């Protein structure tokens, strides 16, 4: 999975534009609805997927950074990302995060970073948290 630098991400936000365009928000909402089984968690997963989308900022066809032959195109990318995040949530919630350099209390996003972008997890984690927090108090 491809990770971008925090500087690039911050520069992209200076224009005050929405984190993702409305067309992508619709795709993300649909992917979350299809893949996140716990209805109560869907709003949080929408925010997470928006944050992952902006953090990965992948080229067309690989928007969420999922490098798999069956996951080409933004709709499939969003679906795969939602499914990956849900699977990792279930692992994390069950306490199955041993061996990834975590301590209790490090949080789900840190665990996800260790699986989604293990090579550069510190930067990936910081960017995802930044974009999640940017959505607080908005309709995003």
Secondary structure, DSSP 8 states (H G I E B T S, - for coil): -----HHHHHHHTTT---SS-HHHHHHHHHHHHHH---GGGHHHHHHHHHHHHHHH---TT-TT----TT--SHHHHHHHHHHHHHHHHHHHHTT--TTSS--TTS-HHHHHHHHHSGGGHHHHHHHHHHHHHHTTTS--
